[in-house]
Amino acid sequence: RLVCSFHVGIRGKDIVVLGVEKKSVAKLQEERTVRKICALDEHVCMAFAGLTADARIVINRARVECQSHRLTVEDPVTVEYITRYIATLKQRYTQSNGRRPFGISALIVGFDYDGTPRLYQTDPSGTYHAWKANAIGRSAKTVREFLEKNYTDEAIAGDNEAIKLAIKALLEVVQSGGKNIELAVIRRNQPLKILESKEIETLVAEIEKEKEEEAEKKKQKKST
Amino acid sequence: MALFDVSGFKSYSELRGQILPARQTHLVDRTNHYNFGTKTQEFAVPVGADPSGFLKSCNNDSGVCIEMNHGTTTLAFKFTHGVIVAVDSRASAGRYLASNDVNKVIEINPYLLGTMSGSAADCQYWERLLAKECRLYRLRNNHRISVAAASKLLSNMMLGYRGMGLSMGSMICGWDKQGPGLYYVDDNGTRLSGRMFSTGCGNSYAYGVVDSGYREDMTVEEAYELGRRGIAHATHRDAYSGGVVNMYHMQEDGWIKVCKEDVSELIHRYRKGMF
């Protein structure tokens, strides 16, 4: 079984966050060419886990479909529509001769044009579901349990909080902290933004500080 | 092969199958509903056919002459309280009056109307096809199709057969999330959004009447009267328009049919006030 890298998606109130575990690359390899988060349109992006080559095909078709929709319907796609398209494409390859299914699971996030944030997950069989927060790849089950405990209204109250929740979820799985994390966010009415490693380091430091403060508080409570 | 599929490459046998009418394409491979019918055509056109040349030869006076059903007046205009759609009801085939009681407005759904002018067969067929696509869109996407998208679908259908002798001038009117919508679509593939359109051979008369009486902030009754007058006066002067005025009012919660009045009675009424 292929060991996939780990991905997490969080749907906030005014922001959607995609976090990806960056595999360490060989010394001579250019880091920037390995991208697992891709924009499908200005307001939708997708992270995939699985065979990168298969993903390239799916992403290409999805990008064309986004523009075709804009051309014919004169409106941007809704996240549900493009997820349905990708899922139908995947299903077609599970039910015909001479083909094998696409070996990817995808997390698709974005905003509909009425401003609602959305997060969907598809799998190779062609099913898709909407989620508030989800994780795919290795150790996804443990992280989903973490998210079930920690996805509260206050946890996603602000943009920063939602991003921190995603980082916390990633840190559960990823060794060696902020260096192996790649984060992308879409804010309402703004294009996809991939956070720089500096910003991630700052946020990781904040999270560590908060953890220490929590531990201190607990200690004090125990002692009194 | 799978690679041919993803790159869009078509083998010769597939192309041939598209040209010569063949067996049913499997629904699985039909990408129609995501490409909104742009990839596959309703009717395959044989290679080497020249429909427009053939039609030109039929319009000459010498030899066989095929008279197409033309002749109509339709009008539609937007104002503060929605969209008014008014049409006549005459169908003519050359100098022969085929019918005085034709319905030239197709009720696509409670929020969308389409008018017909030009060739009756073309209008009826393509607009019914548009109604089918609108219904499918609603079922697939859980929300009604916008007026812009519906008119785009129709104009794409026309563009697929451009130059092959289709004859259709239609106005798609509706009310969607963006408010009242009015688009003019014709057989060349022209698609225009606007506040007022009139089509058919009586359109110049209708434009004159509606242009002189139009105000954005008319009351509803004034707008009804303007629509009625536009059609009535056009039918009075244009030989190919007549019958009754069918008028619809597109409001925020759907269209209502306002009236169906005989033009001769209307003209008689107006004559008392004319001179």
Interface residues (C-beta under 8 A of the other chain):
Chain A: I57 N60 R61 E65 S68 T72 V73 E74 D75 T78 Y81 Y85 T88 R92 Y93 Q95 S96 G98 R99 R100
Chain B: M1 A2 D5 V6 V28 D29 Y34 N35 F36 T38 N141 I145 S146 A148 A149 K152 L153 N156
